[in-house]
Amino acid sequence: MSKLNNSSLTIGKYSCVRRDITSITAIILATCCSLFAAPACSDEYHYNNILIGDRAAGMGGAYTAISDDPSGLFYNPAGIAYAQGNSISVSANAFHQTKTVYKNALGSGNDYERNSSALLPNFFGIIQPLGKGKVGFSYAVPDSVIEDQNQTFYNLPGTTTTRFAINFNKSDSTYYFGPSYALELTPEFSVGATLYGHYRRNEWISNQLINKSAGTYQWLNQFYKNTESGIKPILGLMWNPTTKLTTGLSLSKVNIIQSDTAYQTICAGDIPGICDPAYVPGTAPVRVVNLSKAKRVYPLTSTMGIAYFHSKSLIISGDISYNGKVKDDNFGNKEPTLNVALGTEYYLDEKWAIKGGFFTDRANTPKIKSSDTNAYDHVDLYGASLSTSYFTRQSSITLGVTYRYGVGQAQILGNQTIQDVKSQASTYFLSASYFY
């Protein structure tokens, strides 16, 4: 959790101190804090939020040992050494939506629900021969969310709350862009590298209003903004031990060079204990601003893949990816994760192909125990993908969908109470490729 100016504010998870939900003040505190808790598509607790590329996404992301088209610039740049044709370009557009529900978060029947959706061009890539190797350039959006929440709760059980309203808007996107180069050292072995520029912008604003039966009220406005830039190098290897079997390996890590964070709260009302400690209930609104240049730490990611070319019509591939443990005093520690993907591609004839896959997206937080207090959400996600492609002599069009689903647990109230969480996400993508 990121400490700003030695105040009690933290960034990685919550924006205020979380307390036992036994009073009206605690309810608004716990609810405002939970703004950071939901595992929406753009979150710190999963690494496979949006699958990149048309062919790769259709195969569940099991692409490290194939990577012979522009998607390989992202998955394993060594694979583009075997790309066919003088030039290949790919563009993909995706509609991504998520839904997360915290069961009975504010008492029986009061679920905490958040929905998001985003339409984005999430990949573009091009490959050209250069000397003895291949050079490429790509743009990818592996994570993006535009999220809105508008909920009102009435007569919360066990309290004197007559109404609690929350309005929330969030925009959070990550962008990669940069060149790649691959060289075929032998017919069986190639190496490659991608140097991505990394840019992320995360901004949200929240308004909460609470009314009590005695006629008192409390209003709280929160605004958060973080921008960061850096680089993400990707190193790749490809080995073809036989004509039917290929293996691939990639290593990558995001390194932040510049980061700026601002957090502001404005509050007013009659209920003590929510605003800044110096605030006197019933007086003019108080504004608190905190700034930080703390840099987020990302894990080292290694992925191994294997692909079996059964025939000209059938390919089966699998990936295992490992994200290392992260120690980050500013934005929160992360547990190591191990994810797997399995995909297949089958050509019905010269013009039509279908692809399918399964993948995991495990949380990088520890499982919640009954003895824990204020733990991070833990939801392991499991997904499937399906797509179909139509080919002409020099182009192809692909239409596909991916879906993720998972259940887990959370402690959004700041005490030892554990809530059940259900999360699901779907992505619909359309892409076009051109070969010449």
ABEGO torsion letter per residue (X at the ends): XBBBGGBABBAAABABBBBBBABAAAAAAAAAAAAAABBBABBAABABABBBEAAAAAAGGBAAABGABAAAAAABAAAAAABBEABBBBBBBBBBBBBBBBBGAAEBGBBBBBBBBBBBBABBBBBBBBEABBBBBBBBBABBBBBBBBBBBBGBBGBABABBBBBBBBBBBBBBBEBBBBBBABAABBBBBBBBBBBBBBBBBBBBBBBBAAGBBBBBBBBBBBBBBBBBBBBBBBBBABAABBBBBBBBBBBBABBBBBBBBBBBEABBGABBAABBBGBBBBBBBBBBABBBBBBBBBBBBBBBBABAABBBBBBBBBBBBBBBAAAEBBBBBBBBBBBBBBBABAABBBBBBBBBBBBABBBBBAABBGBBBBBBBBBBBBBBBBBBAABBBBBBBBBBBBBBBBBAAGBABBBBBBBBBBBBBBBBBBBX
